Amino acid sequence: MFPACLRHRLPVQNGLAFESLLRATRLDYSVQSLERIDVFLDALRKTRKISEASYLEDPATQNLLYLLAFYVGEVIGRSLGAQPQWSTYEELAAGQPQVDGPAFENSATLSFPHSPGVTLSWFQPLVAITSRLFCERVEKSVLFSAGTLLAREVQQPPAFQQPLPAVPAPPWPVDVARMAREWSGPRGQIEADAPPWAAEDGLRHLFDNARALLREGRVVWGAVVQANKALLQPGPSAGAPGEILVDPGGRVPDADLHAMATTVLSLKGRRFDVPEMASIADYLADENIRVFGLELPSRLSPYPLKVSSTWLARGHLPGGVLAQPLIPVLISDAHPGAVMPRPPCSGRRTCVRRGRPPACSR
């Protein structure tokens, strides 16, 4: 959710409380910006803009607090040169049974399991954020709490004031555009020709952007939420629509992405009083509604995951069938929401696995 929603002034589902004040806080990915978050929270506390008794009833306020928590995790990750990993309360409690019962403050827990220099096994930014926001006697500081994880060299001037460089998402070592140029099979197979009815269907958005995805897209894992059962076995159909869950940042562990897709499907057809949950349940039950980049509510996942409708062409599936819950897909920041299964390698290439999704090499 952060920082694209602020940088590009994109709408946030259910709104973002105090957005104009947040913009003035200058969250520029410097360590010093965590100090400005303390000042921002102080201003809200002193003017009593947010009620501790009712903030959990306001999705826009929850979006604000989650955004701040994810931002804190991003700054820490940049200081360490490591990707932050987030866990829900249920995931944390499964491995740490001594944690307190479920609460908003422990609904998103940060860790860096692949960073050897980190001594703290997990960190909950929402604890410091909510304490600073609601406690009259201020004892928590976002900057101070984050300092237990921040790299030492960035906590002193001049590095303290300087924006930290982003940690690149783990890439797949595959040149998608080159793969498309060198494809030796029928062109329609790599481009996934649209079925005749697509011109009057919402999936037209995907087919209109398919060639652009081949030219400039990047590859991430996609977890299948639901698809036509006909794809589970060989058949004469060219393909079928489906729903795919993706992490545009490529940070969510594969198993977690699959588990979240299963959770999303479990909402299908159920009745919810919470509008954001009800809309997902109704959309999945309808099966004729198309979505492109629908954000999962933060109550479902601490990661900014998105669901998109797609076309599962048999020519893009190994053996022409949907045999795995995770498939490589193409996405592009220039064409948000468009998600297309990655076409297979040409006959002159072989697919290998390098600890990440399968990549193409000679």
Secondary structure as GFF3:
##gff-version 3
##sequence-region A 1 362
A	DSSP	alpha_helix	4	7	.	.	.	ID=ss1
A	DSSP	alpha_helix	19	23	.	.	.	ID=ss2
A	DSSP	alpha_helix	32	46	.	.	.	ID=ss3
A	DSSP	three_ten_helix	55	57	.	.	.	ID=ss4
A	DSSP	alpha_helix	59	80	.	.	.	ID=ss5
A	DSSP	beta_strand	85	87	.	.	.	ID=ss6
A	DSSP	alpha_helix	89	95	.	.	.	ID=ss7
A	DSSP	three_ten_helix	104	106	.	.	.	ID=ss8
A	DSSP	beta_strand	109	111	.	.	.	ID=ss9
A	DSSP	alpha_helix	125	134	.	.	.	ID=ss10
A	DSSP	alpha_helix	142	146	.	.	.	ID=ss11
A	DSSP	three_ten_helix	152	155	.	.	.	ID=ss12
A	DSSP	three_ten_helix	159	161	.	.	.	ID=ss13
A	DSSP	alpha_helix	176	182	.	.	.	ID=ss14
A	DSSP	alpha_helix	187	191	.	.	.	ID=ss15
A	DSSP	three_ten_helix	196	200	.	.	.	ID=ss16
A	DSSP	alpha_helix	204	216	.	.	.	ID=ss17
A	DSSP	beta_strand	218	227	.	.	.	ID=ss18
A	DSSP	three_ten_helix	229	232	.	.	.	ID=ss19
A	DSSP	beta_strand	239	246	.	.	.	ID=ss20
A	DSSP	alpha_helix	254	265	.	.	.	ID=ss21
A	DSSP	alpha_helix	275	286	.	.	.	ID=ss22
A	DSSP	beta_strand	292	295	.	.	.	ID=ss23
A	DSSP	beta_strand	306	313	.	.	.	ID=ss24
A	DSSP	three_ten_helix	314	316	.	.	.	ID=ss25
A	DSSP	three_ten_helix	318	320	.	.	.	ID=ss26
A	DSSP	beta_strand	326	331	.	.	.	ID=ss27
A	DSSP	beta_strand	340	341	.	.	.	ID=ss28
A	DSSP	beta_strand	350	352	.	.	.	ID=ss29
A	DSSP	beta_strand	359	361	.	.	.	ID=ss30
###
